[in-house]
C-alpha cells in the first residue's frame, strides 16, 4: 500500500515537472557526475603541486595558486551563480557551467605557462561553482519529496568519492603519463555529464509576468559579495608564516564589505540574497552549523598527515592510505545517511550527526599516542560517519520547503558556508595545531609535541561541534520544532516560502 502511494506521488511529481519517470534516474546520474567532477577538481590538483613546481621552475608559493585560484573562484561566486540560476533557468546555467569546466580543463592540460594554468583553474572554479550549487537545487525537480534525503545522500557520496579519488588518481596519472593528464581526465567525464544533463534534466519554468518586470540581477550586491568573500579568503590564505598587518587589513575589509552587502540587499529591488534569509533562525542555524562542521573537517586534513608521519612514524604511502579512510567512510555512508534522514526526520538526524562528531573528536583528544594507528582511525571513522549524516540531513532540512525559484540561492548559501568553513579551518585550526605543538615550524617538531598539538586541536574541534549542536537545539526550541519530528519545518517558519 505504501509502495503504491510512493509510486503515485513520484509519478505525479514527474508529470508536473515535465520529466518522464525513467529519465529521472539518468538526470540524477548527471547531477551526481557533476558533483564528482567539482570535488575531483579540488583534490586531484594538490598531488601535482611538486611536479608543477619542477615543470615550471617555480616556487611552492607560486604553484600553490593552482589550488587557491580554484577555491577562490568557487567561494566568491557560489552565491551569485545560485541566484543567477533562479533567474535565467537552472538547466541552461548548469549546462554552461559543465561546458566551461570541461573547456577550462582542456586549457589547463595544454597550458604553456604557470600563469595560463592559474587563470584556467580560476575559470574551472567558476564552472565548478555552478555545478556545486545547481546540482542540489535540481534535486527538488527530479525526485519525489519523500526521497529528497536519499538523493542528497547520493550527491554527498559522490562529493566524498571525488575527494577520496583525487590524490590516488592524480598520483597514478602523473606516474603513468604526466601532470597534464591530471586536468585532461576531466574532459571525457565532463562530456558525459553534459550529455546526461542536456538529455534528461527538466527545463525550467517560464518566468511569471511579475518576474519579467522586475530587475533581473543584483549587480551591486554581486560585486560587493565577491569582493567581501575574496578579501576574507585571501586573509585566510595569505602569509602562511603568521597573521600580519595585511591579513588584518583584509579581515577589516571583509567585515566592512559584509555590512555594506547586508544594507544593499535590504534596499535592492531584486536582491541576490533575500532579506528574509537574515531573519530566518532555522536557516541561519543550518548555515552556521555547516561552517563550524566544515572547519572541524578541515582540521582532520591539516593535522592528520603530521600526526601520522611524525607522531606515529608512518611512511608516505601508509599516510596516504590512512588518510583515504575518512573520505571512503563518507562515500559509503552518504546514501544510507540520506535514507535514514528520510525515515527518521532531517532535524533529528542533524542532531545525531553532530553528537557523533562531538564524541569522535573528544575521543581523538583523549586517546594516548601509544594506541597507534588504530587509536586514530577508529574515532576518525566516527567523526566522518557523523559528518556524512549531518551534511545530508542538514542540507535536506534547509532545502525542504524552499520555493522552487529560490532553491539556487539557498543552495549557494549552503555551499558558501561549507567553503568558508574549509578556508577558515585550514588557517585557524592549523594555527591552533602549531601553537599547541609549541613551535612555529611544525615540520621540525618532535613526536611528543605533535601528539600534544593533535590532542589540543581536536579538543577545540569538539568545542566547535558542541557549539553547532547548541545552535541547532536552541533554534529548535525557539521555533517549537521538535528535533524528533519527521516532517520538515512548517511553511511559516521557512524564509523562502510564499506568504
C-alpha positions in Angstrom: 0.0 0.0 0.0 2.8 2.4 1.0 4.8 1.4 -2.1 1.8 2.2 -4.4 1.3 5.6 -2.7 5.0 6.4 -3.1 4.9 5.5 -6.8 1.8 7.5 -7.3 3.4 10.6 -5.7 6.5 10.1 -7.7 4.6 9.8 -11.0 2.6 12.9 -10.1 5.7 14.9 -9.4 7.5 13.8 -12.6 4.4 14.7 -14.6 4.2 18.1 -13.1 7.9 18.8 -13.8 7.6 17.6 -17.4 10.1 14.7 -16.9 9.3 11.1 -17.6 9.9 8.8 -14.7 12.6 6.6 -16.5 14.7 9.7 -17.2 14.7 10.8 -13.6 17.4 8.2 -12.8 19.6 9.5 -15.6 19.0 13.0 -14.6 20.2 12.2 -11.1 23.2 10.4 -12.6 24.1 13.6 -14.5 23.8 15.6 -11.3 26.0 13.0 -9.4 28.7 13.1 -12.1 28.7 16.9 -11.9 29.3 16.8 -8.2 32.0 14.2 -8.7 33.8 16.4 -11.2 33.7 19.6 -9.0 35.1 17.7 -5.9 37.7 15.9 -8.0 38.9 19.2 -9.4 39.7 20.3 -5.8 41.6 17.2 -4.6 43.3 16.0 -7.7 45.4 19.1 -8.2 47.1 19.0 -4.8 49.1 15.9 -5.5 50.5 17.6 -8.7 52.0 20.6 -6.9 55.6 19.3 -6.5 55.6 18.2 -10.2 54.3 21.6 -11.3 57.0 23.3 -9.3 59.6 21.3 -11.2 57.8 21.6 -14.6 57.6 25.4 -14.5 60.7 26.1 -12.3 58.5 27.9 -9.8 58.4 28.2 -6.0 55.9 26.3 -3.9 54.2 29.6 -3.0 53.6 30.2 -6.7 52.3 26.8 -7.7 50.0 26.9 -4.6 47.8 29.3 -6.5 46.9 26.4 -8.8 44.8 25.3 -5.8 43.9 28.7 -4.4 42.6 30.1 -7.7 40.1 27.3 -7.9 38.9 27.7 -4.3 38.7 31.5 -4.5 36.7 31.4 -7.7 34.2 29.0 -6.1 34.0 30.9 -2.8 33.5 34.3 -4.3 30.9 33.3 -6.9 29.0 30.5 -5.3 26.0 32.5 -4.1 25.8 34.7 -7.2 25.6 31.7 -9.6 22.8 30.2 -7.4 20.7 33.4 -7.8 21.5 33.7 -11.5 20.3 30.1 -11.9 17.0 31.1 -10.3 16.6 34.0 -12.7 17.8 32.7 -16.1 17.0 29.0 -15.6 19.0 26.4 -13.8 19.2 23.9 -16.6 20.7 26.4 -19.0 23.2 27.7 -16.5 24.2 24.2 -15.4 24.9 23.2 -19.0 27.0 26.3 -19.4 28.9 25.5 -16.1 29.7 21.9 -17.2 30.8 23.2 -20.6 33.0 25.9 -19.0 34.6 23.4 -16.6 35.4 21.0 -19.4 36.8 23.7 -21.7 38.9 25.1 -18.8 40.2 21.6 -18.1 41.5 21.4 -21.7 43.3 24.7 -21.3 44.8 23.6 -18.0 46.1 20.4 -19.7 47.6 22.3 -22.6 48.8 25.4 -20.5 52.2 26.6 -21.8 53.0 28.6 -18.6 52.1 28.7 -14.9 50.1 32.0 -15.4 47.9 30.4 -18.0 47.4 27.4 -15.8 46.3 29.5 -12.9 43.9 31.6 -15.0 42.4 28.4 -16.5 42.0 27.0 -12.9 40.0 30.1 -11.9 37.7 29.6 -14.9 37.4 25.9 -13.9 36.5 27.0 -10.4 33.7 29.2 -11.9 32.3 26.1 -13.7 32.6 24.1 -10.5 30.7 26.7 -8.5 27.8 26.4 -11.0 27.8 22.6 -10.7 28.1 22.5 -6.9 25.1 24.9 -6.4 22.7 23.9 -9.1 23.0 20.1 -8.6 21.5 20.5 -5.1 18.9 23.0 -6.4 17.8 20.5 -9.1 17.1 17.6 -6.6 13.6 19.0 -5.9 12.8 19.0 -9.6 14.0 15.4 -10.3 12.9 13.2 -7.3 9.8 13.0 -5.2 9.9 15.0 -2.0 9.9 11.9 0.2 13.1 10.7 -1.5 15.0 14.0 -1.2 17.2 12.7 1.6 18.3 9.7 -0.4 19.1 12.0 -3.4 21.1 14.4 -1.2 22.9 11.3 0.2 23.9 10.2 -3.2 25.3 13.7 -4.0 27.2 13.7 -0.7 28.6 10.2 -1.6 29.8 11.5 -5.0 31.4 14.5 -3.4 33.3 12.4 -0.9 34.2 9.9 -3.6 35.8 12.7 -5.7 37.7 13.9 -2.7 39.0 10.4 -1.9 39.7 9.5 -5.5 41.6 12.7 -6.3 45.0 12.0 -4.7 45.3 8.4 -5.8 44.1 9.0 -9.3 46.3 12.1 -9.7 49.3 10.2 -8.5 48.6 7.3 -10.9 48.2 9.7 -13.8 51.4 11.6 -13.1 53.4 8.4 -12.7 51.9 6.8 -15.9 51.7 9.9 -18.1 52.5 13.4 -16.8 50.9 16.3 -14.9 48.7 17.4 -17.9 46.7 14.2 -17.6 45.5 15.3 -14.2 43.4 18.0 -15.8 42.6 16.3 -19.1 41.0 13.4 -17.4 38.0 15.7 -16.6 37.2 16.2 -20.3 35.6 12.9 -21.1 33.7 12.9 -17.8 32.5 16.4 -18.5 31.2 15.4 -21.9 29.2 12.6 -20.4 27.8 14.9 -17.7 26.9 17.5 -20.3 25.0 14.8 -22.4 23.1 13.5 -19.4 22.2 17.0 -18.2 21.1 18.1 -21.6 19.1 15.0 -22.4 17.4 14.3 -19.1 17.2 17.4 -16.8 13.8 19.1 -16.8 13.5 22.5 -18.4 12.9 25.4 -16.0 9.5 27.0 -15.7 9.0 30.2 -17.6 9.2 33.4 -15.6 6.0 35.0 -14.5 4.9 38.4 -15.6 5.9 39.9 -12.2 9.4 38.3 -12.5 9.8 39.6 -16.1 9.0 43.2 -14.9 11.5 43.3 -12.0 15.3 43.8 -12.3 16.9 40.6 -13.5 20.1 40.5 -11.4 21.6 42.3 -8.4 24.8 43.6 -9.9 25.9 45.8 -7.0 25.2 43.1 -4.5 27.1 40.5 -6.6 30.1 42.8 -6.8 30.1 43.6 -3.0 29.7 39.9 -2.1 32.5 38.8 -4.4 34.9 41.5 -3.1 33.9 40.6 0.5 34.4 36.9 0.1 37.6 37.4 -1.9 39.0 39.6 0.9 38.2 37.0 3.6 39.5 34.1 1.5 42.8 36.0 0.9 43.1 36.9 4.6 42.9 33.2 5.5 45.3 32.0 2.8 47.9 34.8 2.5 51.0 34.9 4.6 51.2 31.4 5.9 54.1 32.3 8.3 51.7 34.3 10.5 48.8 36.7 10.8 50.2 40.1 9.8 49.1 43.6 9.0 48.0 42.5 5.5 45.8 39.8 6.9 44.2 42.1 9.5 43.5 44.7 6.8 41.8 42.1 4.6 39.7 40.9 7.5 38.6 44.5 8.2 37.8 45.0 4.5 35.7 41.8 4.6 33.8 42.9 7.7 33.1 46.3 6.1 32.0 44.7 2.9 29.7 42.3 4.7 28.0 45.2 6.4 27.6 47.1 3.2 26.3 44.0 1.5 23.5 43.4 4.1 22.5 47.1 3.8 22.4 47.0 0.0 20.4 43.7 -0.1 17.7 45.2 2.2 17.2 48.0 -0.3 17.6 46.2 -3.6 14.5 45.6 -5.8 15.7 42.1 -6.7 18.3 41.1 -4.1 20.9 38.5 -4.6 20.1 37.1 -1.1 16.6 37.6 0.1 16.5 39.8 3.3 14.3 37.2 4.9 17.4 34.9 5.0 19.0 37.2 7.6 15.9 36.8 9.8 15.2 33.1 9.5 16.7 31.4 12.6 16.3 27.9 11.2 18.3 28.6 8.0 20.8 30.7 10.0 21.5 27.8 12.3 21.9 25.5 9.4 24.4 27.8 7.7 26.4 28.4 11.0 26.5 24.7 11.8 27.7 23.9 8.3 30.5 26.4 8.6 31.6 25.1 12.1 31.5 21.5 11.0 33.5 22.2 7.8 36.1 24.0 9.9 36.4 20.8 12.0 36.6 18.5 9.0 39.5 20.6 7.5 41.3 20.1 10.8 41.4 16.3 10.1 43.2 17.1 6.8 45.6 19.6 8.3 46.5 17.6 11.4 46.2 14.1 10.1 49.3 14.0 7.8 51.6 15.4 10.5 50.3 13.2 13.3 50.5 10.0 11.2 54.0 10.8 9.9 55.7 12.5 12.8 53.9 11.3 15.9 53.2 7.7 14.7 56.2 7.3 12.3 54.3 6.2 9.2 55.9 6.3 5.7 54.3 8.5 3.0 52.4 5.6 1.3 50.9 4.5 4.6 49.9 8.1 5.5 48.1 8.3 2.2 46.3 5.0 2.8 45.2 6.0 6.3 44.0 9.5 5.1 41.8 7.9 2.5 39.8 6.2 5.3 37.8 9.3 6.1 36.6 10.1 2.6 35.9 6.4 2.0 33.7 6.3 5.1 31.9 9.4 3.9 31.4 7.9 0.5 30.0 4.7 1.9 27.8 6.5 4.5 26.3 9.1 2.2 23.4 7.1 0.7 22.5 5.3 3.9 22.5 8.6 5.7 20.0 10.0 3.2 17.7 7.1 3.7 17.9 7.4 7.5 17.1 11.2 7.2 14.1 10.3 5.0 13.0 7.7 7.5 13.5 9.4 10.9 13.5 13.1 10.0 16.2 15.5 8.9 16.2 17.6 12.1 16.7 14.6 14.4 19.4 13.2 12.2 21.2 16.6 12.1 21.4 16.4 15.9 22.5 12.7 15.8 25.3 13.5 13.3 26.6 16.4 15.4 26.5 14.3 18.5 28.5 11.5 16.8 31.1 14.0 15.6 31.5 15.5 19.1 32.0 12.1 20.6 34.6 11.2 18.0 36.5 14.4 18.4 36.6 14.1 22.2 38.0 10.5 21.8 40.7 11.8 19.4 41.6 14.4 22.0 41.7 11.9 24.9 43.4 8.8 23.5 47.1 8.4 24.1 49.6 8.1 21.2 50.5 4.6 22.4 47.4 3.2 20.8 48.9 3.9 17.4 47.1 4.0 14.1 44.1 2.1 15.4 43.6 4.7 18.1 43.5 7.4 15.5 41.5 5.7 12.8 38.6 4.4 14.9 37.4 7.7 16.3 38.1 9.3 12.9 35.6 6.9 11.4 33.0 8.0 14.0 33.7 11.7 13.1 33.5 11.1 9.4 30.3 9.0 9.6 28.7 11.7 11.8 29.7 14.3 9.2 28.1 12.3 6.4 24.9 12.1 8.4 24.9 15.7 9.4 25.7 17.0 5.9 22.9 15.1 4.3 20.3 15.8 7.0 21.2 19.5 7.3 21.0 20.1 3.6 17.7 18.2 3.4 16.2 20.3 6.2 17.4 23.6 4.8 16.1 22.8 1.3 12.9 21.1 2.4 10.4 23.9 1.9 12.3 26.4 -0.2 10.3 27.8 -3.1 11.4 26.5 -6.5 12.6 29.9 -7.7 14.7 30.3 -4.6 16.4 26.9 -4.4 19.5 28.1 -6.3 20.1 31.0 -3.8 19.7 28.9 -0.7 21.9 26.1 -2.2 24.5 28.7 -2.9 24.4 29.9 0.7 24.8 26.3 2.0 27.8 25.7 -0.3 29.2 29.1 0.7 29.1 28.3 4.4 30.9 25.0 3.7 33.6 26.7 1.7 34.1 29.4 4.3 34.4 26.7 6.9 37.1 24.9 4.9 39.1 28.0 4.3 38.8 29.1 8.0 39.7 25.6 9.2 42.9 25.5 7.0 44.1 28.7 8.6 42.7 28.8 12.2 42.9 25.1 13.0 46.4 25.0 11.5 47.4 27.8 13.8 45.9 26.1 16.8 47.8 22.9 15.9 51.1 24.8 15.5 50.6 26.8 18.8 49.7 23.7 20.8 52.8 21.9 19.4 54.9 24.7 20.8 56.7 25.6 17.5 56.4 28.0 14.6 57.7 25.3 12.2 55.6 22.1 12.6 57.9 20.2 10.3 60.7 20.5 13.0 58.5 19.4 15.9 59.2 16.2 17.8 56.7 13.3 18.0 55.6 14.2 21.5 54.9 17.8 20.6 52.9 16.8 17.5 50.9 14.4 19.6 50.1 17.2 22.1 49.1 19.5 19.2 46.8 16.8 17.9 45.0 16.4 21.2 44.6 20.1 21.8 43.3 20.7 18.2 40.7 18.0 18.4 39.6 19.3 21.9 39.0 22.7 20.2 37.2 20.8 17.3 34.9 19.1 19.9 34.0 22.5 21.4 33.1 23.8 17.9 30.8 20.8 17.3 29.2 21.3 20.7 28.6 25.0 19.7 27.0 23.9 16.5 24.8 21.4 18.3 23.8 24.0 20.8 22.7 26.4 17.9 20.6 23.7 16.3 18.9 22.7 19.6 18.3 26.3 20.6 16.6 27.2 17.3 14.5 24.0 17.5 13.2 25.1 20.9 12.7 28.7 19.8 10.7 27.8 16.7 9.0 25.0 18.6 10.2 22.5 16.1 10.9 19.2 17.9 14.2 17.6 16.7 12.3 14.3 16.6 9.8 15.5 14.0 9.8 13.6 10.8 8.2 16.3 8.8 10.2 19.4 7.8 9.6 22.9 9.3 6.2 24.4 8.8 6.0 26.8 5.9 5.5 29.8 8.1 9.0 29.2 9.6 10.8 29.0 6.3 12.4 32.1 4.9 11.7 31.4 1.3 8.1 30.3 1.3 5.4 32.5 -0.2 3.2 34.1 2.4 
